[in-house]
Amino acid sequence: MTALYDELRPVSAEQHYRITHFLNYEYRLLDDERFDDWLALMHEDIHYWMPGIENRRRENLLEHGFYAADHMAFFDDRLRDLGRRVARFQQPSAWAENPATRNVHQLTNVEVYYGETDGEFIVYSTFQSVRSRGLDEEYVIYGRRQDLIVADGDRFKIKKRLILIPNATLTCKNINTFL
């Protein structure tokens, strides 16, 4: 085992179920286009970050290997930015959403650990996002996520989300979805 794994403390099976259920619920809200309800799951200090991945030689890695905070990002959003994206999706003039995109999000390989403070949880997972428009337009994005989930009473909020895709180049023409 690595030192990182030795430092992580897995949650109970019941807590794992509750957080996994929360994340599956989040994806159902997105698939059902309930964007305001989805936005309500975000913590007021949310950082929603999907950095661009760079092809780098192993001896010339960046701050986090193949990505860095000061390089390109597909998303580098706070709550206000996410709210603007949601508002844009809801506008009849959003040409990228007419006809509407049909989404299917899948979540798997969920690992849940206790965070640094009470009520914080570190969650690692993998996802698949399938988007379809029109008759024959279909795009698939795979990736990994690292979330910081915080308890909010008997519910949860997403405080940080790091989204990592394996591709250095997007294979779709846009990302008009949340991951």
C-alpha positions as CSV (number, residue, x, y, z in Angstrom):
1,M,0.0,0.0,0.0
2,T,1.1,3.6,-0.5
3,A,1.5,6.3,2.1
4,L,-1.6,8.1,0.7
5,Y,-3.8,5.1,1.1
6,D,-2.5,4.5,4.6
7,E,-3.6,8.1,5.6
8,L,-7.1,7.7,4.2
9,R,-9.8,6.4,6.6
10,P,-12.7,4.6,4.8
11,V,-16.2,5.4,6.0
12,S,-18.7,2.8,7.2
13,A,-20.8,0.9,4.7
14,E,-23.9,2.9,5.7
15,Q,-22.1,6.2,5.1
16,H,-20.7,5.0,1.8
17,Y,-24.2,4.1,0.7
18,R,-25.6,7.5,1.7
19,I,-22.9,9.4,-0.2
20,T,-23.1,7.1,-3.2
21,H,-26.8,7.6,-3.2
22,F,-26.4,11.4,-3.1
23,L,-24.0,11.3,-6.1
24,N,-26.4,9.1,-8.1
25,Y,-29.2,11.5,-7.3
26,E,-27.0,14.3,-8.5
27,Y,-26.6,12.6,-11.9
28,R,-30.4,11.9,-12.1
29,L,-31.0,15.6,-11.6
30,L,-28.7,16.4,-14.5
31,D,-30.2,13.7,-16.8
32,D,-33.7,15.0,-16.0
33,E,-32.5,18.6,-16.7
34,R,-33.4,19.8,-13.2
35,F,-30.5,22.2,-13.2
36,D,-31.8,24.5,-10.4
37,D,-32.1,21.4,-8.1
38,W,-28.6,20.3,-9.1
39,L,-27.2,23.8,-8.4
40,A,-28.8,23.6,-4.9
41,L,-26.4,20.6,-4.2
42,M,-23.4,22.8,-4.5
43,H,-21.7,24.4,-1.5
44,E,-21.5,28.2,-1.5
45,D,-17.7,27.8,-1.8
46,I,-17.8,25.2,-4.6
47,H,-14.7,24.9,-6.8
48,Y,-15.7,23.0,-9.9
49,W,-12.5,22.3,-11.9
50,M,-11.7,20.3,-15.0
51,P,-8.2,21.1,-16.0
52,G,-6.9,20.5,-19.5
53,I,-4.6,17.4,-19.7
54,E,-1.2,17.9,-21.3
55,N,0.9,15.2,-22.9
56,R,4.2,15.5,-21.0
57,R,7.3,13.4,-20.7
58,R,7.7,11.8,-17.3
59,E,10.8,13.8,-16.6
60,N,8.9,17.1,-17.4
61,L,5.7,16.7,-15.4
62,L,3.6,19.6,-14.2
63,E,2.4,20.5,-10.7
64,H,0.0,17.6,-10.6
65,G,1.6,15.4,-13.3
66,F,-0.3,16.1,-16.5
67,Y,-2.2,19.2,-15.4
68,A,-1.6,22.4,-13.4
69,A,-3.7,25.0,-11.7
70,D,-2.2,27.8,-13.8
71,H,-2.8,26.1,-17.2
72,M,-5.9,25.8,-19.4
73,A,-9.1,24.4,-17.9
74,F,-12.3,23.4,-19.4
75,F,-14.1,24.4,-16.2
76,D,-12.7,26.5,-13.4
77,D,-15.9,27.6,-11.8
78,R,-17.3,28.9,-8.6
79,L,-21.0,29.0,-7.6
80,R,-21.7,32.2,-9.6
81,D,-20.2,30.7,-12.7
82,L,-22.2,27.5,-12.4
83,G,-25.4,29.6,-11.9
84,R,-24.6,31.4,-15.1
85,R,-24.2,28.1,-17.0
86,V,-27.5,26.8,-15.5
87,A,-29.3,30.1,-16.6
88,R,-27.9,29.7,-20.1
89,F,-29.2,26.1,-20.4
90,Q,-32.6,27.4,-19.5
91,Q,-32.8,30.1,-22.2
92,P,-34.8,29.4,-25.3
93,S,-32.1,31.1,-27.3
94,A,-29.4,28.6,-26.2
95,W,-28.6,27.3,-29.7
96,A,-26.4,24.5,-28.4
97,E,-29.5,23.1,-26.6
98,N,-32.0,23.2,-29.5
99,P,-32.7,20.4,-30.1
100,A,-32.1,19.5,-26.5
101,T,-29.2,17.2,-25.6
102,R,-30.2,13.9,-24.0
103,N,-27.8,12.9,-21.3
104,V,-27.0,9.7,-19.5
105,H,-24.5,9.9,-16.6
106,Q,-23.1,6.8,-15.0
107,L,-21.0,6.7,-11.8
108,T,-18.9,3.8,-10.6
109,N,-15.8,2.8,-8.5
110,V,-16.9,5.0,-5.7
111,E,-14.5,5.2,-2.7
112,V,-15.4,7.3,0.3
113,Y,-13.1,8.4,3.0
114,Y,-13.3,10.7,6.0
115,G,-12.0,14.2,5.4
116,E,-9.8,16.4,7.5
117,T,-12.6,17.8,9.6
118,D,-15.9,16.3,11.0
119,G,-18.6,16.2,8.3
120,E,-16.1,16.3,5.4
121,F,-15.7,13.3,3.0
122,I,-13.2,12.7,0.2
123,V,-14.8,10.8,-2.6
124,Y,-13.0,9.2,-5.6
125,S,-15.0,7.9,-8.5
126,T,-15.1,7.2,-12.2
127,F,-17.8,8.4,-14.6
128,Q,-19.2,8.0,-18.1
129,S,-21.2,10.8,-19.7
130,V,-23.2,10.0,-22.9
131,R,-24.7,12.9,-24.8
132,S,-26.9,12.6,-27.8
133,R,-28.5,15.2,-30.0
134,G,-30.5,15.0,-33.2
135,L,-30.6,11.8,-35.1
136,D,-27.0,10.6,-35.0
137,E,-24.9,12.9,-32.9
138,E,-23.4,11.0,-29.9
139,Y,-20.5,11.9,-27.6
140,V,-19.0,9.9,-24.7
141,I,-16.7,11.4,-22.1
142,Y,-15.0,9.1,-19.5
143,G,-13.1,10.3,-16.6
144,R,-12.3,10.3,-12.9
145,R,-13.5,12.6,-10.2
146,Q,-12.3,13.7,-6.8
147,D,-14.9,15.4,-4.7
148,L,-15.0,17.0,-1.3
149,I,-18.5,16.4,0.1
150,V,-19.6,18.2,3.3
151,A,-22.5,17.4,5.5
152,D,-25.2,20.0,5.6
153,G,-27.6,18.9,8.4
154,D,-28.9,15.5,7.2
155,R,-28.0,16.3,3.6
156,F,-24.7,16.8,1.7
157,K,-23.2,19.5,-0.5
158,I,-20.4,19.4,-3.0
159,K,-17.6,21.7,-2.0
160,K,-14.9,20.8,-4.5
161,R,-14.9,18.8,-7.6
162,L,-11.9,17.9,-9.7
163,I,-12.7,16.2,-13.0
164,L,-9.9,14.5,-14.9
165,I,-10.4,13.1,-18.4
166,P,-7.7,10.9,-20.0
167,N,-7.8,12.7,-23.3
168,A,-5.5,15.7,-24.1
169,T,-7.9,16.6,-26.8
170,L,-11.7,16.6,-26.5
171,T,-13.4,14.2,-28.9
172,C,-16.6,16.2,-28.9
173,K,-17.2,19.7,-30.2
174,N,-18.4,21.1,-26.8
175,I,-19.1,20.2,-23.2
176,N,-22.6,21.4,-22.8
177,T,-23.2,19.2,-19.7
178,F,-21.9,19.0,-16.1
179,L,-19.8,16.0,-15.2
